[in-house]
Every structure is written in C-alpha cells, then in structure tokens.
C-alpha cells in the first residue's frame, strides 16, 4: 500500500495485486479483502473484491447488509427468490446477507465489489460514479471510513505539488477517518478514459450511535 500526506491531506492506495486472496465461505470462488473493521470479532463491516469465475450460489452472511457492485467488464446476473436482475459495470444492488442469491455469468468471468456491514452497529453506502462525477469532498464529522474503488479506466491521484500516482481497475483509495470532517482530500483526474469511460465506486461508513438502553439511534446518511 502506498501513501502520501502533507499538512492537510493523508491518503493511501491499495493495489489490486496486493490484496490477499481468500477462498469464499462456501468454497465457490475467491475474495480479495480491501479493508474491514479492526478490533471487533466478528467485524462490523468489510469491503472486498470477489473474482466471479463460475456460476453458483453466494455464501450466506446472516445479520449483515450487503451492497454488491459490478467491477468487471462482463455482466453479472443475480437470481433472488422474487426477482432476477442483470448488472453491468458500475451497477449496484443491495440485499440482506442471508438472502439466497444465485450468480450467473452469461458472458464469462467478472469481478464484484462487496460492502457488508452489521446494520445494528453501522450505516453504509456504495454508490457508483462515472467520468466527471468523482467523489466530492465531504465535511461530516460522523463519517468513519471512506474508500474509492476504481472499476474502469485510469485516474491520476494527487494531493499536493509533490506529485501524483495513478490508479487502475481494482485499485482502492482510502480517505482516512481522522479527516472525515475535513473538506480536503486527493484530487482525482482522468488519466485514461479507455474505450468506455471511467467508472468508480464511492464507499462511506458511519458508526451508529447507541442510546442509554443499548438500542441503536438512527443517523441521517
């Protein structure tokens, strides 16, 4: 993971090739972890990239909310109890982690970005953006984690006059939690739009507040 900082900005890049591959819970594929909550077992949230190489069922993760976005160039078809949807690069669907889901790959292998979190402890969102709509600065003291994962194209990432780096498909950029209330952050500029433009995913996580009786208190996301 590379990082860079100055008096106002700190950020880090996690390359796809540096993400450790782990077998799926059901043995049907491989997941590469981007990040997860540290210090809690089981963790309250997790961000990962899945290599979708064959048709089959997803693992069950009871008690978690799941945001699923297509990173790969090939479409992904998901079958639920009551619906069947086709997702292209940049598309997102949200469902419960224990909901039965079957995956089909009509055009061949693809990749997916997964955000899973315990909704009793966390609020999360995964939103896609295309060329010209890169993650904007956020002044929000309640924001605990923010990541940007590129699906398609290449971006130059710069935070100061010291220089910049480029990120490509599957690479992840982290905005540190300690600057969640800051309007600062790295600049993202298209380096190569490729044939179909640039697509990326903005991930945000907030910790839920607890009332004196232990019940969660809603925060506006």
Phi, psi and omega in degrees: 000127177263153181215162180205148179203159169219199185297334186246338189230140169221136179202167181214153179243131173249115181283147180302321183291344179266356178281130184284129180278132179229138180295145176301156178303324181262005177078008186268004181180195183231139176240141176247115185285132174269309181193160173208165177294133179263145174094346179244135176234120354290157181296150180284340178207160179205138174243130182211161176245124182255133172273113181264104187248345180206161178292153176160181181272149174280155173292153177266137176228082182298138179087000181246150171262139187236126173250125187239121179234143182275120178265328186283169181283334182270146180291159178233131178253125179247132178249122176253180179300321189244005182198162177222123186231148176252127184244130175260176179306127180094347179283150182228142173225148183240135179203168179284145184295339180261007178283129179297127181222132175248141184248134175238148182233079187296335182249008180114181184304151179213187178224153182222150175257129180242129167246120176236137180210155176278110185292348176284336183245339187223154166245138183218157175213147175227113183234139180267152177221151180243179184316128178092357180231051183288161182308123180275155177301144181236127173257090186213110184289344181271352181287121184263324182216140174217131179228153172232126180241126183274134179259324189209140180089194178221146179232140167275133181243119180225142179237349181200180180285358181287347179134185182210163177237163177250145173240149182237185182305130179090347178284152183237139178244128181253131169263117186298147182297327184294346176250023180298332181268000183269149176274002182273180179151169182291150175273137180244116183233134180302128175259330180202110180287344182064197184281331187237021179085182182251132180229136177214169182239132177258122182245129179230141179226136175231143177277135177287143174279152179248134175286165179306330180275003178092354179284148180287147178249127183295137169246144178285126182262000000 
